[in-house]
Amino acid sequence: MGSLRVAVLKDADGTERRVALDPDGVTRLLKAGDGSNIEVLVESGAGSAAWFSDESYSAAGARLVDRASVFTEADVILSVRRPLAGDIDRLRSGQAFVGLLGPLTDPEMMSELATRGVTAISLDGLPRTLTRAQGMDALSSQANVAGYRAVLVAAAHFDRFFPLLITAAGTAKPANVLVLGAGVAGLQAIGTARRLGALVSGYDVRPAARDEVKSLGAKFIELTAAISGAGEGGYARELTPEERAAQQAELAEHIARHDVVITTAQVPGRKPPLLITADTVARMKPGSVIVDMAASVLGGNVEGSAPDLTNVTANGVTVVGAGNLASEMATSASQAYSRNIGALVAHLITDGQLSIDLAGDEIAQGVVITHDGQVVHPGTEALLKTPAATESGDSR
């Protein structure tokens, strides 16, 4: 039996600076196969946008190839995002494609990969409550990077200091920052804003988040409306329309009093919940800043926000649609993602070959979307049976 060839694909449309495997990840993956039954191929220039040179990959033991060779030679292709439309035609039956594929936002693409006999493996399907899967949790690692970056973006757009400053020229009051959503990204944003010296408040529909917010030195906003959004596995559930309206009305009072608001609430495969309406934005002070981390083609937490679009409203509020903040910190994000994807691939390799056990492996059951010509992921399969639920998926 020959070597398993694992290839790293370069983002081809220029919108993604991260790379799936850094040079250290190459070394770790080769060690996982004892250096004999795994060969790592890297498309030339794959890591350049994240400041990893071709020479560093060669020194780590990878073989540099062109893009065409990735598709013709590789058994497993590693990527950050989905394959581009032009690359899908290059994939062949029996290959595996691994990345953050977002199958719930584009189930039709998953169906096409299944028809081609490609095994699609998506890290965003990882069962995050499994302790042994924590090192593979790319959603958390990338959210951690994005939460940090969101505060820096907000500070860059805010025309005042974040900390309290007492100088000979006078005293600068600290900024009042509100973070909506206390998941991984939200908690990192809270911690970062605190380190910059701001007065920080946080809110989450899950009661369990209260102690986490307070542990970072921030104030937790308590709503008088009895809304508990606790869902399964520690995630927030989707609120009813009535709960959402009550939440928006009460949050509006708090939002209007803050200088900077960062929103982080997302629902996998669905439109993000609307937390800030246009009327609420209109009540904010001139010079205020909102960073919407949930901004996507499906919508955002802020009415009218769009990914990668910054807009200044008529009343002087800057609304930043933060589409892909992790990519803006490509080096750190790639290093973290490399460990995640490398750990997952190593887990799925048995005796030097990719081994998919959908019967007994909980991790495989979560991340494997297509296999042996079929869509095997229950959530994706269900969406394919209800076309109306798949509207406006991410085209990438």
C-alpha positions in Angstrom: 0.0 0.0 0.0 1.5 3.4 -1.0 1.8 6.5 0.9 -1.2 8.7 1.8 -0.8 12.0 0.0 -2.2 15.0 1.9 -2.1 18.3 0.1 -2.5 21.9 1.2 -4.5 24.0 -1.2 -4.0 27.8 -1.7 -6.9 30.1 -1.6 -7.3 31.1 -5.2 -9.7 34.1 -5.2 -7.6 36.2 -2.9 -10.3 36.7 -0.2 -8.8 34.3 2.3 -5.3 34.9 3.8 -5.3 31.9 6.1 -3.7 28.6 5.1 -4.9 25.1 6.2 -1.5 23.8 7.4 1.5 25.8 8.6 5.1 24.4 8.4 4.9 23.1 12.0 1.7 21.4 11.1 3.5 19.6 8.2 6.1 18.3 10.7 3.4 17.1 13.1 1.4 15.4 10.4 4.5 13.6 9.1 5.3 12.4 12.6 1.7 11.1 12.9 2.5 8.8 10.0 6.0 8.0 11.2 7.3 9.9 8.1 6.9 6.8 6.0 3.2 6.4 5.0 2.2 10.0 4.8 3.5 12.5 2.2 2.6 16.2 2.4 2.2 18.3 -0.7 1.8 22.0 -0.5 0.7 24.2 -3.4 3.4 26.8 -4.1 2.5 30.1 -2.4 -0.2 28.6 -0.2 1.1 30.1 2.9 2.5 33.4 1.6 -0.4 35.6 2.6 0.1 34.3 6.2 3.8 34.9 6.0 4.8 31.2 5.6 7.4 30.9 2.8 7.7 28.0 0.4 11.2 27.4 1.8 9.8 26.9 5.3 7.4 24.2 4.0 10.2 22.4 2.1 12.4 22.5 5.3 9.5 21.0 7.2 9.4 18.0 4.8 6.7 19.0 2.4 6.9 18.7 -1.4 5.9 21.9 -3.3 3.6 21.4 -6.3 1.5 23.4 -8.6 -2.3 23.6 -8.3 -3.1 21.0 -10.9 -0.9 18.5 -9.1 -2.8 19.0 -5.9 -5.9 17.6 -7.6 -4.2 14.9 -9.6 -1.9 13.5 -6.9 -3.6 14.1 -3.5 -5.7 11.6 -1.6 -6.7 14.2 1.0 -6.9 18.0 0.2 -6.8 20.5 3.1 -8.3 23.9 2.8 -9.7 26.7 5.0 -12.9 27.2 3.0 -15.0 25.4 0.4 -13.6 24.5 -3.0 -14.1 27.1 -5.6 -16.6 26.3 -8.3 -13.8 25.8 -10.9 -12.0 23.4 -8.6 -15.0 21.1 -8.0 -14.6 19.8 -11.5 -11.0 18.8 -10.7 -12.0 16.7 -7.8 -12.2 12.9 -8.4 -14.0 10.0 -6.8 -12.2 8.7 -3.7 -10.6 12.0 -2.8 -11.3 13.7 0.5 -11.7 17.5 0.9 -11.3 18.9 4.4 -12.1 22.4 5.5 -14.7 24.7 7.1 -17.2 23.9 4.4 -20.4 25.3 6.0 -22.6 22.5 4.7 -25.8 23.9 6.2 -25.4 27.1 4.1 -24.8 25.4 0.8 -26.2 21.8 0.9 -26.4 21.8 -2.9 -22.6 22.0 -3.1 -22.3 19.1 -0.7 -24.7 17.1 -2.9 -22.5 17.8 -5.9 -19.5 16.6 -4.0 -21.3 13.4 -3.1 -22.3 12.8 -6.7 -18.6 13.1 -7.7 -17.7 10.5 -5.0 -15.8 13.0 -2.9 -15.6 12.5 0.9 -16.4 16.0 2.2 -15.2 16.6 5.8 -16.2 19.8 7.6 -14.6 20.9 10.8 -17.6 23.1 11.7 -19.6 19.8 12.2 -17.3 18.7 15.0 -19.2 17.6 18.2 -17.7 20.3 20.5 -18.8 18.7 23.7 -16.4 15.8 23.3 -13.3 16.3 25.4 -11.1 14.4 23.0 -12.2 16.6 20.1 -11.2 19.9 21.8 -7.9 20.1 19.9 -9.8 19.8 16.6 -12.3 22.6 17.4 -11.6 25.1 14.6 -14.8 27.1 15.2 -13.6 27.9 18.7 -10.0 28.7 17.7 -11.0 31.0 14.9 -13.7 32.7 17.0 -11.1 33.4 19.6 -8.9 35.1 17.0 -12.0 37.0 15.6 -13.1 38.2 19.0 -9.7 39.7 19.7 -9.6 41.3 16.2 -13.1 42.8 16.6 -12.0 45.0 19.5 -9.0 46.2 17.5 -11.3 47.1 14.6 -13.7 48.9 16.9 -10.8 50.8 18.5 -9.5 51.8 15.1 -12.9 53.3 14.1 -13.5 54.9 17.5 -12.3 58.5 17.6 -11.6 58.5 21.3 -9.4 56.6 23.8 -10.6 53.2 25.2 -8.9 53.7 28.6 -9.2 56.4 31.2 -6.3 58.8 30.7 -5.3 61.6 33.0 -2.9 64.0 31.3 -1.8 67.6 31.5 -4.2 68.3 28.6 -7.1 67.0 30.6 -8.9 63.8 31.5 -10.2 61.3 28.9 -13.1 59.2 30.0 -13.0 55.5 29.3 -15.1 54.1 26.5 -18.2 52.2 27.4 -18.2 48.9 25.5 -21.0 46.4 25.2 -20.5 42.8 23.8 -23.6 41.0 22.8 -23.1 37.2 23.0 -20.7 35.5 25.4 -19.5 32.6 23.5 -15.8 32.1 22.6 -15.7 35.2 20.4 -17.6 37.3 22.8 -15.6 36.4 25.9 -12.4 37.1 24.0 -13.8 40.5 22.9 -14.7 41.3 26.5 -11.2 40.3 27.8 -9.5 42.3 25.1 -11.6 45.4 25.6 -10.9 45.2 29.3 -7.2 45.0 28.7 -7.4 48.1 26.6 -8.9 49.9 29.6 -12.6 50.2 28.6 -15.6 49.8 30.8 -17.1 46.6 29.5 -20.6 45.1 29.8 -21.7 41.8 28.3 -25.0 40.1 27.6 -26.0 36.6 26.6 -29.4 34.8 26.5 -27.8 31.8 28.3 -28.0 32.3 32.1 -24.8 30.2 32.5 -22.8 33.0 30.7 -23.3 35.4 33.6 -20.5 34.0 35.7 -18.2 33.8 32.7 -18.7 37.5 31.8 -18.2 38.6 35.4 -15.1 36.5 35.8 -13.5 38.7 33.2 -14.2 41.8 35.2 -17.2 42.9 33.0 -20.7 43.8 34.1 -23.4 41.4 33.0 -26.6 43.0 31.7 -29.7 41.6 33.3 -33.0 42.0 31.4 -36.2 42.2 33.3 -37.9 40.0 30.6 -37.6 36.4 31.6 -35.7 35.1 28.6 -33.6 32.0 28.8 -32.0 31.0 25.5 -30.1 28.0 26.9 -30.0 25.2 24.3 -28.4 21.8 24.0 -24.7 21.2 24.4 -24.1 24.7 25.9 -25.3 26.5 22.8 -27.9 29.2 22.7 -31.3 28.2 21.2 -33.2 30.2 18.7 -35.7 32.6 20.4 -39.3 32.8 19.5 -40.5 36.0 17.7 -42.1 37.2 20.9 -38.9 36.6 22.9 -36.9 38.3 20.2 -39.1 41.4 20.2 -38.9 41.7 24.0 -35.2 41.3 24.0 -34.7 43.9 21.3 -36.8 46.4 23.1 -35.0 46.2 26.4 -31.5 45.9 24.8 -32.1 49.1 22.9 -32.0 51.1 26.1 -28.6 49.6 27.0 -27.2 49.9 23.5 -28.0 53.6 23.3 -25.8 54.3 26.4 -22.7 52.6 25.0 -19.9 54.0 22.8 -18.9 50.7 21.2 -21.1 47.6 20.6 -19.7 44.3 19.4 -22.2 41.6 18.3 -21.3 37.9 18.0 -24.6 35.9 17.9 -24.8 33.3 15.1 -26.9 30.3 14.4 -25.1 27.6 12.2 -26.7 27.5 8.8 -29.4 30.0 9.6 -29.9 33.8 9.4 -28.2 35.4 12.5 -30.7 36.9 15.0 -31.4 40.6 14.7 -30.2 42.2 17.9 -29.9 45.9 16.8 -32.6 47.5 14.7 -32.2 50.6 12.6 -34.3 52.5 15.2 -31.8 51.5 17.9 -28.8 52.6 15.8 -30.6 56.0 15.3 -30.7 56.4 19.1 -26.9 56.0 19.5 -24.6 59.0 20.0 -22.5 60.4 17.0 -19.1 58.8 17.0 -20.4 55.4 18.3 -19.1 52.2 16.7 -20.8 48.9 16.1 -18.9 45.8 14.9 -21.2 43.1 13.6 -19.2 39.8 13.8 -22.3 37.9 12.5 -22.5 39.9 9.2 -22.8 37.4 6.3 -24.8 36.8 3.1 -27.5 35.5 5.3 -27.8 38.7 7.3 -26.3 40.0 10.5 -27.1 41.0 14.1 -27.4 44.6 13.0 -30.1 45.8 10.6 -28.6 46.7 7.3 -25.1 45.4 8.0 -23.3 43.4 5.3 -20.0 41.5 5.3 -16.9 43.5 4.6 -18.8 46.7 4.4 -18.4 49.8 6.7 -21.1 52.3 6.8 -21.5 55.6 8.6 -25.2 56.4 9.4 -26.9 59.7 9.1 -26.5 60.2 12.8 -22.8 59.5 12.8 -22.7 55.8 13.9 -20.1 53.6 12.2 -21.4 50.1 11.5 -18.7 47.6 10.5 -19.8 44.4 8.9 -16.9 42.1 10.0 -17.1 39.3 7.5 -13.9 37.4 8.1 -11.9 38.8 11.0 -9.8 35.7 11.5 -8.4 36.1 8.0 -7.2 39.6 9.0 -4.9 37.9 11.6 -3.8 35.2 9.1 -0.6 34.1 10.9 -2.1 33.4 14.3 -5.3 32.1 12.9 -3.5 29.7 10.5 -1.3 28.4 13.3 -4.4 27.6 15.4 -6.4 26.1 12.5 -3.3 24.0 11.4 -3.4 22.3 14.8 -7.1 21.7 14.5 -7.2 20.3 11.0 -3.9 18.3 11.7 -5.4 16.7 14.8 -8.6 15.8 12.9 -6.7 14.3 10.0 -4.5 12.3 12.3 -7.6 11.0 14.1 -9.1 9.8 10.8 -5.9 8.0 9.7 -5.5 4.3 10.5 -2.5 2.3 9.3 -1.4 5.1 7.0 -4.8 5.4 5.2 -7.9 7.6 5.7 -10.4 5.5 7.5 -14.0 6.7 7.9 -16.0 4.9 10.6 -19.5 6.3 10.5 -20.8 3.6 12.8 -18.6 3.8 15.8 -16.8 7.1 15.7 -18.7 10.1 17.1 -16.2 12.6 15.6 -16.5 11.1 12.1 -20.3 11.2 12.5 -20.2 14.9 13.1 -17.6 16.0 10.5 -18.1 13.7 7.5 -20.7 15.3 5.3 -20.5 13.1 2.2 -19.0 9.6 1.7 -19.3 6.8 -0.8 -21.5 8.9 -3.1 -24.0 9.8 -0.4 -24.7 12.8 1.8 -24.4 11.2 5.2 -24.7 14.3 7.4 -28.2 14.3 8.8 -28.6 18.1 9.0 -27.4 18.6 5.4 -29.5 15.7 4.2 -32.6 17.2 5.8 -32.0 20.6 4.1 -31.7 18.9 0.7 -35.2 17.5 1.3 -36.6 21.0 2.1 -35.3 23.3 -0.7 -37.1 26.4 0.7 -34.8 26.2 3.8 -31.6 26.5 1.7 -32.2 30.0 0.3 -29.3 32.4 0.0 -26.4 30.2 0.8 -22.8 31.4 0.7 -21.6 31.1 -2.9 -18.0 30.3 -1.9 
